[in-house]
Amino acid sequence: MPKKSTYPTSTDQFSLCLQYLRRCGGSARLCHINFSLSVIQTLVNQKRVKISNTGAGFFIELEDSK
């Protein structure tokens, strides 16, 4: 019988990142989050989040779902 992996799967990481952003009010400083670049890039490619430069740093923000 195969053992279960103790590492979170990528879909878990996507949902955790989105949940984290929702709890932070929809945006967070990019340097303060601990998700991998591949998770962030996939969410950007799916147009679920966007990266913006405010002049004071880069922020990751949830896209408005309409």
mmCIF file of the N, C-alpha and C atoms, coordinates in Angstrom:
data_MODEL
# 
_entry.id   MODEL 
# 
loop_
_atom_site.group_PDB 
_atom_site.id 
_atom_site.type_symbol 
_atom_site.label_atom_id 
_atom_site.label_alt_id 
_atom_site.label_comp_id 
_atom_site.label_asym_id 
_atom_site.label_entity_id 
_atom_site.label_seq_id 
_atom_site.pdbx_PDB_ins_code 
_atom_site.Cartn_x 
_atom_site.Cartn_y 
_atom_site.Cartn_z 
_atom_site.occupancy 
_atom_site.B_iso_or_equiv 
_atom_site.pdbx_formal_charge 
_atom_site.auth_seq_id 
_atom_site.auth_comp_id 
_atom_site.auth_asym_id 
_atom_site.auth_atom_id 
_atom_site.pdbx_PDB_model_num 
ATOM 1   N N  . MET A 1 1  ? 0.851   -1.178 0.000   1.00 0.00 ? 1  MET A N  1 
ATOM 2   C CA . MET A 1 1  ? 0.000   0.000  0.000   1.00 0.00 ? 1  MET A CA 1 
ATOM 3   C C  . MET A 1 1  ? 0.895   1.239  0.000   1.00 0.00 ? 1  MET A C  1 
ATOM 4   N N  . PRO A 1 2  ? 0.680   2.154  -0.948  1.00 0.00 ? 2  PRO A N  1 
ATOM 5   C CA . PRO A 1 2  ? 1.531   3.343  -0.995  1.00 0.00 ? 2  PRO A CA 1 
ATOM 6   C C  . PRO A 1 2  ? 1.279   4.279  0.182   1.00 0.00 ? 2  PRO A C  1 
ATOM 7   N N  . LYS A 1 3  ? 2.353   4.904  0.612   1.00 0.00 ? 3  LYS A N  1 
ATOM 8   C CA . LYS A 1 3  ? 2.234   5.862  1.709   1.00 0.00 ? 3  LYS A CA 1 
ATOM 9   C C  . LYS A 1 3  ? 1.729   7.189  1.174   1.00 0.00 ? 3  LYS A C  1 
ATOM 10  N N  . LYS A 1 4  ? 1.013   7.908  2.008   1.00 0.00 ? 4  LYS A N  1 
ATOM 11  C CA . LYS A 1 4  ? 0.570   9.244  1.646   1.00 0.00 ? 4  LYS A CA 1 
ATOM 12  C C  . LYS A 1 4  ? 1.734   10.212 1.785   1.00 0.00 ? 4  LYS A C  1 
ATOM 13  N N  . SER A 1 5  ? 1.793   11.135 0.878   1.00 0.00 ? 5  SER A N  1 
ATOM 14  C CA . SER A 1 5  ? 2.848   12.133 0.934   1.00 0.00 ? 5  SER A CA 1 
ATOM 15  C C  . SER A 1 5  ? 2.539   13.148 2.031   1.00 0.00 ? 5  SER A C  1 
ATOM 16  N N  . THR A 1 6  ? 3.574   13.561 2.731   1.00 0.00 ? 6  THR A N  1 
ATOM 17  C CA . THR A 1 6  ? 3.391   14.570 3.769   1.00 0.00 ? 6  THR A CA 1 
ATOM 18  C C  . THR A 1 6  ? 3.538   15.972 3.203   1.00 0.00 ? 6  THR A C  1 
ATOM 19  N N  . TYR A 1 7  ? 3.946   16.070 1.926   1.00 0.00 ? 7  TYR A N  1 
ATOM 20  C CA . TYR A 1 7  ? 4.096   17.371 1.284   1.00 0.00 ? 7  TYR A CA 1 
ATOM 21  C C  . TYR A 1 7  ? 2.774   17.777 0.652   1.00 0.00 ? 7  TYR A C  1 
ATOM 22  N N  . PRO A 1 8  ? 2.389   19.044 0.810   1.00 0.00 ? 8  PRO A N  1 
ATOM 23  C CA . PRO A 1 8  ? 1.134   19.490 0.199   1.00 0.00 ? 8  PRO A CA 1 
ATOM 24  C C  . PRO A 1 8  ? 1.217   19.459 -1.320  1.00 0.00 ? 8  PRO A C  1 
ATOM 25  N N  . THR A 1 9  ? 0.103   19.112 -1.948  1.00 0.00 ? 9  THR A N  1 
ATOM 26  C CA . THR A 1 9  ? 0.075   19.086 -3.411  1.00 0.00 ? 9  THR A CA 1 
ATOM 27  C C  . THR A 1 9  ? -0.052  20.499 -3.935  1.00 0.00 ? 9  THR A C  1 
ATOM 28  N N  . SER A 1 10 ? 0.168   20.659 -5.229  1.00 0.00 ? 10 SER A N  1 
ATOM 29  C CA . SER A 1 10 ? 0.145   22.000 -5.797  1.00 0.00 ? 10 SER A CA 1 
ATOM 30  C C  . SER A 1 10 ? -1.241  22.628 -5.711  1.00 0.00 ? 10 SER A C  1 
ATOM 31  N N  . THR A 1 11 ? -2.312  21.836 -5.860  1.00 0.00 ? 11 THR A N  1 
ATOM 32  C CA . THR A 1 11 ? -3.651  22.421 -5.766  1.00 0.00 ? 11 THR A CA 1 
ATOM 33  C C  . THR A 1 11 ? -3.915  22.926 -4.348  1.00 0.00 ? 11 THR A C  1 
ATOM 34  N N  . ASP A 1 12 ? -3.349  22.254 -3.358  1.00 0.00 ? 12 ASP A N  1 
ATOM 35  C CA . ASP A 1 12 ? -3.467  22.743 -1.984  1.00 0.00 ? 12 ASP A CA 1 
ATOM 36  C C  . ASP A 1 12 ? -2.769  24.088 -1.841  1.00 0.00 ? 12 ASP A C  1 
ATOM 37  N N  . GLN A 1 13 ? -1.605  24.225 -2.468  1.00 0.00 ? 13 GLN A N  1 
ATOM 38  C CA . GLN A 1 13 ? -0.849  25.467 -2.386  1.00 0.00 ? 13 GLN A CA 1 
ATOM 39  C C  . GLN A 1 13 ? -1.593  26.613 -3.060  1.00 0.00 ? 13 GLN A C  1 
ATOM 40  N N  . PHE A 1 14 ? -2.244  26.338 -4.207  1.00 0.00 ? 14 PHE A N  1 
ATOM 41  C CA . PHE A 1 14 ? -3.017  27.376 -4.889  1.00 0.00 ? 14 PHE A CA 1 
ATOM 42  C C  . PHE A 1 14 ? -4.145  27.870 -4.011  1.00 0.00 ? 14 PHE A C  1 
ATOM 43  N N  . SER A 1 15 ? -4.881  26.935 -3.435  1.00 0.00 ? 15 SER A N  1 
ATOM 44  C CA . SER A 1 15 ? -6.015  27.332 -2.602  1.00 0.00 ? 15 SER A CA 1 
ATOM 45  C C  . SER A 1 15 ? -5.553  28.017 -1.318  1.00 0.00 ? 15 SER A C  1 
ATOM 46  N N  . LEU A 1 16 ? -4.424  27.586 -0.760  1.00 0.00 ? 16 LEU A N  1 
ATOM 47  C CA . LEU A 1 16 ? -3.899  28.236 0.447   1.00 0.00 ? 16 LEU A CA 1 
ATOM 48  C C  . LEU A 1 16 ? -3.461  29.666 0.151   1.00 0.00 ? 16 LEU A C  1 
ATOM 49  N N  . CYS A 1 17 ? -2.850  29.880 -1.004  1.00 0.00 ? 17 CYS A N  1 
ATOM 50  C CA . CYS A 1 17 ? -2.423  31.217 -1.382  1.00 0.00 ? 17 CYS A CA 1 
ATOM 51  C C  . CYS A 1 17 ? -3.628  32.133 -1.562  1.00 0.00 ? 17 CYS A C  1 
ATOM 52  N N  . LEU A 1 18 ? -4.657  31.659 -2.239  1.00 0.00 ? 18 LEU A N  1 
ATOM 53  C CA . LEU A 1 18 ? -5.871  32.458 -2.429  1.00 0.00 ? 18 LEU A CA 1 
ATOM 54  C C  . LEU A 1 18 ? -6.556  32.744 -1.096  1.00 0.00 ? 18 LEU A C  1 
ATOM 55  N N  . GLN A 1 19 ? -6.599  31.746 -0.226  1.00 0.00 ? 19 GLN A N  1 
ATOM 56  C CA . GLN A 1 19 ? -7.207  31.926 1.090   1.00 0.00 ? 19 GLN A CA 1 
ATOM 57  C C  . GLN A 1 19 ? -6.422  32.947 1.912   1.00 0.00 ? 19 GLN A C  1 
ATOM 58  N N  . TYR A 1 20 ? -5.107  32.898 1.845   1.00 0.00 ? 20 TYR A N  1 
ATOM 59  C CA . TYR A 1 20 ? -4.256  33.852 2.557   1.00 0.00 ? 20 TYR A CA 1 
ATOM 60  C C  . TYR A 1 20 ? -4.539  35.273 2.082   1.00 0.00 ? 20 TYR A C  1 
ATOM 61  N N  . LEU A 1 21 ? -4.631  35.450 0.766   1.00 0.00 ? 21 LEU A N  1 
ATOM 62  C CA . LEU A 1 21 ? -4.899  36.784 0.224   1.00 0.00 ? 21 LEU A CA 1 
ATOM 63  C C  . LEU A 1 21 ? -6.276  37.290 0.636   1.00 0.00 ? 21 LEU A C  1 
ATOM 64  N N  . ARG A 1 22 ? -7.264  36.409 0.674   1.00 0.00 ? 22 ARG A N  1 
ATOM 65  C CA . ARG A 1 22 ? -8.604  36.824 1.115   1.00 0.00 ? 22 ARG A CA 1 
ATOM 66  C C  . ARG A 1 22 ? -8.579  37.302 2.569   1.00 0.00 ? 22 ARG A C  1 
ATOM 67  N N  . ARG A 1 23 ? -7.798  36.592 3.408   1.00 0.00 ? 23 ARG A N  1 
ATOM 68  C CA . ARG A 1 23 ? -7.717  36.982 4.818   1.00 0.00 ? 23 ARG A CA 1 
ATOM 69  C C  . ARG A 1 23 ? -6.926  38.259 5.027   1.00 0.00 ? 23 ARG A C  1 
ATOM 70  N N  . CYS A 1 24 ? -6.052  38.595 4.095   1.00 0.00 ? 24 CYS A N  1 
ATOM 71  C CA . CYS A 1 24 ? -5.258  39.832 4.187   1.00 0.00 ? 24 CYS A CA 1 
ATOM 72  C C  . CYS A 1 24 ? -5.977  41.016 3.557   1.00 0.00 ? 24 CYS A C  1 
ATOM 73  N N  . GLY A 1 25 ? -7.216  40.861 3.194   1.00 0.00 ? 25 GLY A N  1 
ATOM 74  C CA . GLY A 1 25 ? -7.957  41.961 2.608   1.00 0.00 ? 25 GLY A CA 1 
ATOM 75  C C  . GLY A 1 25 ? -7.817  42.052 1.097   1.00 0.00 ? 25 GLY A C  1 
ATOM 76  N N  . GLY A 1 26 ? -7.319  41.015 0.465   1.00 0.00 ? 26 GLY A N  1 
ATOM 77  C CA . GLY A 1 26 ? -7.234  40.989 -0.983  1.00 0.00 ? 26 GLY A CA 1 
ATOM 78  C C  . GLY A 1 26 ? -5.873  41.315 -1.554  1.00 0.00 ? 26 GLY A C  1 
ATOM 79  N N  . SER A 1 27 ? -4.944  41.785 -0.729  1.00 0.00 ? 27 SER A N  1 
ATOM 80  C CA . SER A 1 27 ? -3.598  42.062 -1.240  1.00 0.00 ? 27 SER A CA 1 
ATOM 81  C C  . SER A 1 27 ? -2.572  41.891 -0.126  1.00 0.00 ? 27 SER A C  1 
ATOM 82  N N  . ALA A 1 28 ? -1.342  41.617 -0.559  1.00 0.00 ? 28 ALA A N  1 
ATOM 83  C CA . ALA A 1 28 ? -0.240  41.458 0.390   1.00 0.00 ? 28 ALA A CA 1 
ATOM 84  C C  . ALA A 1 28 ? 1.055   41.791 -0.336  1.00 0.00 ? 28 ALA A C  1 
ATOM 85  N N  . ARG A 1 29 ? 2.058   42.201 0.425   1.00 0.00 ? 29 ARG A N  1 
ATOM 86  C CA . ARG A 1 29 ? 3.372   42.463 -0.168  1.00 0.00 ? 29 ARG A CA 1 
ATOM 87  C C  . ARG A 1 29 ? 3.950   41.149 -0.672  1.00 0.00 ? 29 ARG A C  1 
ATOM 88  N N  . LEU A 1 30 ? 4.484   41.193 -1.854  1.00 0.00 ? 30 LEU A N  1 
ATOM 89  C CA . LEU A 1 30 ? 5.023   39.991 -2.475  1.00 0.00 ? 30 LEU A CA 1 
ATOM 90  C C  . LEU A 1 30 ? 6.190   39.419 -1.681  1.00 0.00 ? 30 LEU A C  1 
ATOM 91  N N  . CYS A 1 31 ? 6.984   40.271 -1.054  1.00 0.00 ? 31 CYS A N  1 
ATOM 92  C CA . CYS A 1 31 ? 8.145   39.793 -0.304  1.00 0.00 ? 31 CYS A CA 1 
ATOM 93  C C  . CYS A 1 31 ? 7.758   39.168 1.043   1.00 0.00 ? 31 CYS A C  1 
ATOM 94  N N  . HIS A 1 32 ? 6.516   39.338 1.478   1.00 0.00 ? 32 HIS A N  1 
ATOM 95  C CA . HIS A 1 32 ? 6.094   38.810 2.771   1.00 0.00 ? 32 HIS A CA 1 
ATOM 96  C C  . HIS A 1 32 ? 5.353   37.488 2.697   1.00 0.00 ? 32 HIS A C  1 
ATOM 97  N N  . ILE A 1 33 ? 5.084   36.982 1.506   1.00 0.00 ? 33 ILE A N  1 
ATOM 98  C CA . ILE A 1 33 ? 4.371   35.714 1.420   1.00 0.00 ? 33 ILE A CA 1 
ATOM 99  C C  . ILE A 1 33 ? 5.365   34.588 1.159   1.00 0.00 ? 33 ILE A C  1 
ATOM 100 N N  . ASN A 1 34 ? 5.025   33.402 1.601   1.00 0.00 ? 34 ASN A N  1 
ATOM 101 C CA . ASN A 1 34 ? 5.948   32.270 1.534   1.00 0.00 ? 34 ASN A CA 1 
ATOM 102 C C  . ASN A 1 34 ? 5.467   31.188 0.571   1.00 0.00 ? 34 ASN A C  1 
ATOM 103 N N  . PHE A 1 35 ? 4.948   31.588 -0.562  1.00 0.00 ? 35 PHE A N  1 
ATOM 104 C CA . PHE A 1 35 ? 4.534   30.620 -1.560  1.00 0.00 ? 35 PHE A CA 1 
ATOM 105 C C  . PHE A 1 35 ? 5.557   30.624 -2.690  1.00 0.00 ? 35 PHE A C  1 
ATOM 106 N N  . SER A 1 36 ? 5.706   29.499 -3.345  1.00 0.00 ? 36 SER A N  1 
ATOM 107 C CA . SER A 1 36 ? 6.718   29.389 -4.393  1.00 0.00 ? 36 SER A CA 1 
ATOM 108 C C  . SER A 1 36 ? 6.357   30.247 -5.596  1.00 0.00 ? 36 SER A C  1 
ATOM 109 N N  . LEU A 1 37 ? 7.368   30.576 -6.369  1.00 0.00 ? 37 LEU A N  1 
ATOM 110 C CA . LEU A 1 37 ? 7.160   31.387 -7.560  1.00 0.00 ? 37 LEU A CA 1 
ATOM 111 C C  . LEU A 1 37 ? 6.286   30.675 -8.578  1.00 0.00 ? 37 LEU A C  1 
ATOM 112 N N  . SER A 1 38 ? 6.362   29.344 -8.632  1.00 0.00 ? 38 SER A N  1 
ATOM 113 C CA . SER A 1 38 ? 5.540   28.608 -9.596  1.00 0.00 ? 38 SER A CA 1 
ATOM 114 C C  . SER A 1 38 ? 4.063   28.692 -9.228  1.00 0.00 ? 38 SER A C  1 
ATOM 115 N N  . VAL A 1 39 ? 3.737   28.702 -7.942  1.00 0.00 ? 39 VAL A N  1 
ATOM 116 C CA . VAL A 1 39 ? 2.348   28.850 -7.504  1.00 0.00 ? 39 VAL A CA 1 
ATOM 117 C C  . VAL A 1 39 ? 1.843   30.233 -7.880  1.00 0.00 ? 39 VAL A C  1 
ATOM 118 N N  . ILE A 1 40 ? 2.629   31.249 -7.608  1.00 0.00 ? 40 ILE A N  1 
ATOM 119 C CA . ILE A 1 40 ? 2.234   32.626 -7.921  1.00 0.00 ? 40 ILE A CA 1 
ATOM 120 C C  . ILE A 1 40 ? 2.104   32.814 -9.423  1.00 0.00 ? 40 ILE A C  1 
ATOM 121 N N  . GLN A 1 41 ? 3.061   32.282 -10.195 1.00 0.00 ? 41 GLN A N  1 
ATOM 122 C CA . GLN A 1 41 ? 3.012   32.425 -11.645 1.00 0.00 ? 41 GLN A CA 1 
ATOM 123 C C  . GLN A 1 41 ? 1.798   31.726 -12.234 1.00 0.00 ? 41 GLN A C  1 
ATOM 124 N N  . THR A 1 42 ? 1.436   30.570 -11.717 1.00 0.00 ? 42 THR A N  1 
ATOM 125 C CA . THR A 1 42 ? 0.262   29.863 -12.212 1.00 0.00 ? 42 THR A CA 1 
ATOM 126 C C  . THR A 1 42 ? -1.010  30.648 -11.921 1.00 0.00 ? 42 THR A C  1 
ATOM 127 N N  . LEU A 1 43 ? -1.111  31.237 -10.746 1.00 0.00 ? 43 LEU A N  1 
ATOM 128 C CA . LEU A 1 43 ? -2.285  32.041 -10.413 1.00 0.00 ? 43 LEU A CA 1 
ATOM 129 C C  . LEU A 1 43 ? -2.363  33.291 -11.282 1.00 0.00 ? 43 LEU A C  1 
ATOM 130 N N  . VAL A 1 44 ? -1.217  33.884 -11.615 1.00 0.00 ? 44 VAL A N  1 
ATOM 131 C CA . VAL A 1 44 ? -1.198  35.043 -12.521 1.00 0.00 ? 44 VAL A CA 1 
ATOM 132 C C  . VAL A 1 44 ? -1.637  34.608 -13.915 1.00 0.00 ? 44 VAL A C  1 
ATOM 133 N N  . ASN A 1 45 ? -1.140  33.471 -14.399 1.00 0.00 ? 45 ASN A N  1 
ATOM 134 C CA . ASN A 1 45 ? -1.511  32.971 -15.722 1.00 0.00 ? 45 ASN A CA 1 
ATOM 135 C C  . ASN A 1 45 ? -2.998  32.636 -15.813 1.00 0.00 ? 45 ASN A C  1 
ATOM 136 N N  . GLN A 1 46 ? -3.585  32.181 -14.702 1.00 0.00 ? 46 GLN A N  1 
ATOM 137 C CA . GLN A 1 46 ? -5.008  31.875 -14.670 1.00 0.00 ? 46 GLN A CA 1 
ATOM 138 C C  . GLN A 1 46 ? -5.855  33.126 -14.451 1.00 0.00 ? 46 GLN A C  1 
ATOM 139 N N  . LYS A 1 47 ? -5.202  34.273 -14.326 1.00 0.00 ? 47 LYS A N  1 
ATOM 140 C CA . LYS A 1 47 ? -5.849  35.568 -14.093 1.00 0.00 ? 47 LYS A CA 1 
ATOM 141 C C  . LYS A 1 47 ? -6.691  35.577 -12.816 1.00 0.00 ? 47 LYS A C  1 
ATOM 142 N N  . ARG A 1 48 ? -6.190  34.908 -11.790 1.00 0.00 ? 48 ARG A N  1 
ATOM 143 C CA . ARG A 1 48 ? -6.845  34.927 -10.490 1.00 0.00 ? 48 ARG A CA 1 
ATOM 144 C C  . ARG A 1 48 ? -6.231  35.976 -9.576  1.00 0.00 ? 48 ARG A C  1 
ATOM 145 N N  . VAL A 1 49 ? -4.953  36.319 -9.830  1.00 0.00 ? 49 VAL A N  1 
ATOM 146 C CA . VAL A 1 49 ? -4.272  37.372 -9.077  1.00 0.00 ? 49 VAL A CA 1 
ATOM 147 C C  . VAL A 1 49 ? -3.506  38.241 -10.062 1.00 0.00 ? 49 VAL A C  1 
ATOM 148 N N  . LYS A 1 50 ? -3.089  39.411 -9.593  1.00 0.00 ? 50 LYS A N  1 
ATOM 149 C CA . LYS A 1 50 ? -2.237  40.280 -10.397 1.00 0.00 ? 50 LYS A CA 1 
ATOM 150 C C  . LYS A 1 50 ? -1.148  40.849 -9.508  1.00 0.00 ? 50 LYS A C  1 
ATOM 151 N N  . ILE A 1 51 ? -0.043  41.204 -10.130 1.00 0.00 ? 51 ILE A N  1 
ATOM 152 C CA . ILE A 1 51 ? 1.087   41.799 -9.432  1.00 0.00 ? 51 ILE A CA 1 
ATOM 153 C C  . ILE A 1 51 ? 1.131   43.269 -9.823  1.00 0.00 ? 51 ILE A C  1 
ATOM 154 N N  . SER A 1 52 ? 1.247   44.154 -8.838  1.00 0.00 ? 52 SER A N  1 
ATOM 155 C CA . SER A 1 52 ? 1.321   45.578 -9.137  1.00 0.00 ? 52 SER A CA 1 
ATOM 156 C C  . SER A 1 52 ? 2.486   46.198 -8.375  1.00 0.00 ? 52 SER A C  1 
ATOM 157 N N  . ASN A 1 53 ? 3.093   47.196 -9.006  1.00 0.00 ? 53 ASN A N  1 
ATOM 158 C CA . ASN A 1 53 ? 4.195   47.935 -8.402  1.00 0.00 ? 53 ASN A CA 1 
ATOM 159 C C  . ASN A 1 53 ? 3.646   49.281 -7.958  1.00 0.00 ? 53 ASN A C  1 
ATOM 160 N N  . THR A 1 54 ? 3.644   49.526 -6.662  1.00 0.00 ? 54 THR A N  1 
ATOM 161 C CA . THR A 1 54 ? 3.085   50.760 -6.121  1.00 0.00 ? 54 THR A CA 1 
ATOM 162 C C  . THR A 1 54 ? 4.135   51.841 -5.925  1.00 0.00 ? 54 THR A C  1 
ATOM 163 N N  . GLY A 1 55 ? 5.375   51.550 -6.233  1.00 0.00 ? 55 GLY A N  1 
ATOM 164 C CA . GLY A 1 55 ? 6.455   52.487 -5.968  1.00 0.00 ? 55 GLY A CA 1 
ATOM 165 C C  . GLY A 1 55 ? 7.083   52.228 -4.608  1.00 0.00 ? 55 GLY A C  1 
ATOM 166 N N  . ALA A 1 56 ? 6.328   51.622 -3.719  1.00 0.00 ? 56 ALA A N  1 
ATOM 167 C CA . ALA A 1 56 ? 6.839   51.264 -2.396  1.00 0.00 ? 56 ALA A CA 1 
ATOM 168 C C  . ALA A 1 56 ? 7.089   49.763 -2.308  1.00 0.00 ? 56 ALA A C  1 
ATOM 169 N N  . GLY A 1 57 ? 6.929   49.064 -3.413  1.00 0.00 ? 57 GLY A N  1 
ATOM 170 C CA . GLY A 1 57 ? 7.144   47.628 -3.430  1.00 0.00 ? 57 GLY A CA 1 
ATOM 171 C C  . GLY A 1 57 ? 6.117   46.941 -4.315  1.00 0.00 ? 57 GLY A C  1 
ATOM 172 N N  . PHE A 1 58 ? 6.316   45.650 -4.497  1.00 0.00 ? 58 PHE A N  1 
ATOM 173 C CA . PHE A 1 58 ? 5.406   44.867 -5.313  1.00 0.00 ? 58 PHE A CA 1 
ATOM 174 C C  . PHE A 1 58 ? 4.337   44.233 -4.435  1.00 0.00 ? 58 PHE A C  1 
ATOM 175 N N  . PHE A 1 59 ? 3.105   44.274 -4.902  1.00 0.00 ? 59 PHE A N  1 
ATOM 176 C CA . PHE A 1 59 ? 1.977   43.687 -4.195  1.00 0.00 ? 59 PHE A CA 1 
ATOM 177 C C  . PHE A 1 59 ? 1.314   42.649 -5.072  1.00 0.00 ? 59 PHE A C  1 
ATOM 178 N N  . ILE A 1 60 ? 0.823   41.586 -4.455  1.00 0.00 ? 60 ILE A N  1 
ATOM 179 C CA . ILE A 1 60 ? 0.011   40.595 -5.137  1.00 0.00 ? 60 ILE A CA 1 
ATOM 180 C C  . ILE A 1 60 ? -1.429  40.859 -4.697  1.00 0.00 ? 60 ILE A C  1 
ATOM 181 N N  . GLU A 1 61 ? -2.332  40.953 -5.669  1.00 0.00 ? 61 GLU A N  1 
ATOM 182 C CA . GLU A 1 61 ? -3.720  41.304 -5.381  1.00 0.00 ? 61 GLU A CA 1 
ATOM 183 C C  . GLU A 1 61 ? -4.656  40.319 -6.052  1.00 0.00 ? 61 GLU A C  1 
ATOM 184 N N  . LEU A 1 62 ? -5.772  40.053 -5.405  1.00 0.00 ? 62 LEU A N  1 
ATOM 185 C CA . LEU A 1 62 ? -6.807  39.232 -6.012  1.00 0.00 ? 62 LEU A CA 1 
ATOM 186 C C  . LEU A 1 62 ? -7.471  39.979 -7.143  1.00 0.00 ? 62 LEU A C  1 
ATOM 187 N N  . GLU A 1 63 ? -7.756  39.309 -8.244  1.00 0.00 ? 63 GLU A N  1 
ATOM 188 C CA . GLU A 1 63 ? -8.517  39.914 -9.327  1.00 0.00 ? 63 GLU A CA 1 
ATOM 189 C C  . GLU A 1 63 ? -9.978  39.983 -8.896  1.00 0.00 ? 63 GLU A C  1 
ATOM 190 N N  . ASP A 1 64 ? -10.672 41.028 -9.310  1.00 0.00 ? 64 ASP A N  1 
ATOM 191 C CA . ASP A 1 64 ? -12.092 41.140 -8.997  1.00 0.00 ? 64 ASP A CA 1 
ATOM 192 C C  . ASP A 1 64 ? -12.861 40.132 -9.817  1.00 0.00 ? 64 ASP A C  1 
ATOM 193 N N  . SER A 1 65 ? -13.639 39.308 -9.154  1.00 0.00 ? 65 SER A N  1 
ATOM 194 C CA . SER A 1 65 ? -14.454 38.336 -9.876  1.00 0.00 ? 65 SER A CA 1 
ATOM 195 C C  . SER A 1 65 ? -15.830 38.930 -10.111 1.00 0.00 ? 65 SER A C  1 
ATOM 196 N N  . LYS A 1 66 ? -16.162 39.111 -11.384 1.00 0.00 ? 66 LYS A N  1 
ATOM 197 C CA . LYS A 1 66 ? -17.441 39.723 -11.744 1.00 0.00 ? 66 LYS A CA 1 
ATOM 198 C C  . LYS A 1 66 ? -18.281 38.767 -12.518 1.00 0.00 ? 66 LYS A C  1 
# 
